[in-house]
Amino acid sequence: MKARLRSLPLGRVYGLLETGPVALVTTAGEPWPDVMAQSWHTVMEFEPPLVGCVFGNGYTFERLMRTKQCVIAIPTSKIARQVVGCGNVSGREVDKFSRFGLTPLAASRVKAPLVAECYANLECRLHDARLARRYGFVVLEVVKAWIDPSVKDPKTLHHRGNGRFMVAGRTIRLPSRMK
């Protein structure tokens, strides 16, 4: 039997491992709040919730390092075009909330805004930035979480690379010791 495996370019490996939902990360500042699309994050601890995130060395990263806080907003596929749009322009030149028809809402524990159109919003403070300058990796502590209870089984977006996204499918239940 001939093996069906073939070599994969290393630049495409992340599409195999990056299965978390695409998020929108917001930061506070002038002349307007910023919102960027982000898909490189992982849960590192449950309580308190710690989330590891990788940022490019750009505008949102600069604002996060300056303010030491942000919001991770989790959209559904209903606003997929706005999410991708936020990932394709810089907040340095464009008010992305206005351009893409997103609604900023006041958060309770951070200055960065929540995103009304997202089914979940996580208010975060910078917890650890020791790897930030070298790898763009920061650890955020979630200090307040919001969810829209009307959204059942959200259809989240998952970046597969090169403009390809997967939408979360059906939910199944299997025995687990984790609650």
C-alpha positions as CSV (number, residue, x, y, z in Angstrom):
1,M,0.0,0.0,0.0
2,K,1.4,3.4,-1.0
3,A,1.6,6.0,1.8
4,R,-0.8,8.9,1.3
5,L,1.2,11.3,3.4
6,R,3.0,14.2,1.7
7,S,5.2,17.1,2.8
8,L,3.5,20.2,4.0
9,P,5.1,23.7,3.8
10,L,6.1,24.8,7.3
11,G,4.3,28.1,6.9
12,R,1.0,26.2,6.8
13,V,1.5,24.3,10.1
14,Y,-0.5,26.8,12.1
15,G,-3.6,26.0,10.1
16,L,-3.4,22.5,11.5
17,L,-3.1,23.6,15.2
18,E,-4.9,26.9,15.3
19,T,-8.4,25.7,16.1
20,G,-9.6,28.4,18.6
21,P,-12.1,30.9,17.4
22,V,-11.1,34.1,15.7
23,A,-11.5,36.9,18.2
24,L,-11.7,40.7,18.0
25,V,-9.3,42.4,20.3
26,T,-10.2,46.0,21.3
27,T,-8.0,48.6,23.0
28,A,-8.7,52.1,24.3
29,G,-7.0,55.3,23.1
30,E,-7.2,58.3,20.9
31,P,-8.4,59.3,18.4
32,W,-10.7,56.2,18.6
33,P,-10.8,52.8,20.2
34,D,-9.2,50.1,18.1
35,V,-10.4,46.6,17.1
36,M,-8.3,44.0,15.4
37,A,-8.9,40.4,14.3
38,Q,-6.8,37.9,16.2
39,S,-6.6,34.1,16.1
40,W,-3.4,33.2,18.0
41,H,-4.5,32.5,21.5
42,T,-4.8,29.7,24.0
43,V,-6.2,29.2,27.5
44,M,-3.4,28.7,30.0
45,E,-5.2,28.6,33.3
46,F,-8.8,28.2,34.4
47,E,-9.1,30.3,37.6
48,P,-8.2,33.0,37.4
49,P,-8.6,32.6,33.6
50,L,-5.3,33.3,31.8
51,V,-5.1,33.5,28.0
52,G,-1.9,33.5,26.1
53,C,-2.0,35.6,22.9
54,V,0.4,36.3,20.1
55,F,0.4,39.8,18.5
56,G,2.3,41.2,15.6
57,N,4.4,44.2,16.5
58,G,1.8,46.7,15.3
59,Y,-0.7,49.3,16.4
60,T,-2.9,47.2,18.7
61,F,0.2,45.6,20.3
62,E,1.6,49.1,21.0
63,R,-1.7,50.2,22.6
64,L,-2.0,47.0,24.6
65,M,1.5,47.5,26.0
66,R,0.8,51.1,26.8
67,T,-2.6,50.6,28.5
68,K,-2.0,47.1,29.9
69,Q,-5.6,46.1,29.1
70,C,-7.9,45.0,26.3
71,V,-11.1,43.1,25.5
72,I,-11.2,39.8,23.7
73,A,-14.6,39.7,21.9
74,I,-15.7,36.5,20.3
75,P,-17.8,36.9,17.2
76,T,-20.0,34.4,15.3
77,S,-20.0,33.8,11.6
78,K,-22.9,36.3,11.3
79,I,-20.3,39.1,11.3
80,A,-17.6,37.2,9.4
81,R,-17.1,40.0,6.8
82,Q,-16.6,42.7,9.5
83,V,-14.2,40.5,11.4
84,V,-12.0,39.9,8.3
85,G,-12.3,43.6,7.4
86,C,-10.9,44.5,10.9
87,G,-8.0,42.2,10.1
88,N,-7.2,43.8,6.8
89,V,-6.8,47.5,7.7
90,S,-4.8,49.3,10.4
91,G,-6.6,51.2,13.2
92,R,-3.8,53.8,13.0
93,E,-5.6,55.3,10.0
94,V,-9.2,54.0,10.2
95,D,-11.9,54.0,12.9
96,K,-12.7,50.3,12.4
97,F,-15.8,50.4,14.6
98,S,-17.3,53.0,12.3
99,R,-16.1,51.5,9.0
100,F,-17.4,48.0,9.8
101,G,-20.6,48.9,11.6
102,L,-19.5,47.6,15.0
103,T,-20.9,49.0,18.3
104,P,-18.5,49.8,21.1
105,L,-20.0,49.3,24.6
106,A,-18.5,50.5,27.9
107,A,-16.7,47.7,29.8
108,S,-16.9,47.6,33.6
109,R,-13.3,46.8,34.6
110,V,-11.2,48.1,31.6
111,K,-11.2,51.1,29.4
112,A,-11.2,49.1,26.1
113,P,-14.7,48.7,24.7
114,L,-16.8,45.5,24.4
115,V,-18.2,44.7,21.0
116,A,-22.0,44.6,21.0
117,E,-22.3,42.3,18.0
118,C,-20.1,39.6,19.6
119,Y,-21.7,36.8,21.6
120,A,-18.9,36.9,24.3
121,N,-16.6,39.6,25.6
122,L,-13.7,39.1,28.0
123,E,-12.3,42.1,29.8
124,C,-8.6,41.5,30.2
125,R,-5.6,43.0,32.0
126,L,-2.0,42.3,31.0
127,H,-0.7,39.6,33.3
128,D,2.8,38.8,31.9
129,A,4.7,40.4,29.1
130,R,8.1,38.8,29.5
131,L,8.0,37.3,26.0
132,A,6.3,40.2,24.3
133,R,9.2,41.9,22.7
134,R,10.9,38.7,21.5
135,Y,7.8,36.7,20.3
136,G,4.8,39.1,20.6
137,F,3.5,36.7,23.2
138,V,1.6,38.1,26.2
139,V,-0.5,36.5,29.0
140,L,-3.8,38.2,29.7
141,E,-5.9,37.7,32.8
142,V,-9.7,37.8,32.2
143,V,-11.1,40.0,35.0
144,K,-14.7,40.1,33.8
145,A,-16.6,38.0,31.2
146,W,-19.9,38.7,29.4
147,I,-22.0,36.4,27.3
148,D,-25.2,36.8,25.3
149,P,-27.4,34.1,26.7
150,S,-29.7,34.2,23.7
151,V,-26.9,32.7,21.5
152,K,-27.1,28.9,21.7
153,D,-24.3,26.8,20.1
154,P,-22.5,29.8,18.5
155,K,-21.1,29.3,15.0
156,T,-17.6,30.7,15.6
157,L,-15.0,31.3,12.9
158,H,-11.7,29.4,12.9
159,H,-8.8,30.7,10.7
160,R,-7.3,28.0,8.5
161,G,-4.9,30.3,6.6
162,N,-4.8,32.0,3.3
163,G,-8.3,33.6,3.6
164,R,-9.9,30.2,4.5
165,F,-12.1,29.9,7.6
166,M,-13.9,27.0,9.1
167,V,-17.3,27.6,10.9
168,A,-17.9,25.6,14.1
169,G,-20.2,22.8,13.5
170,R,-22.5,20.6,15.6
171,T,-21.8,20.1,19.3
172,I,-21.4,16.5,20.6
173,R,-21.2,15.3,24.2
174,L,-18.7,12.7,25.4
175,P,-17.9,11.5,28.9
176,S,-15.5,13.9,30.6
177,R,-14.2,14.6,34.1
178,M,-13.9,18.3,33.3
179,K,-16.9,20.4,34.1
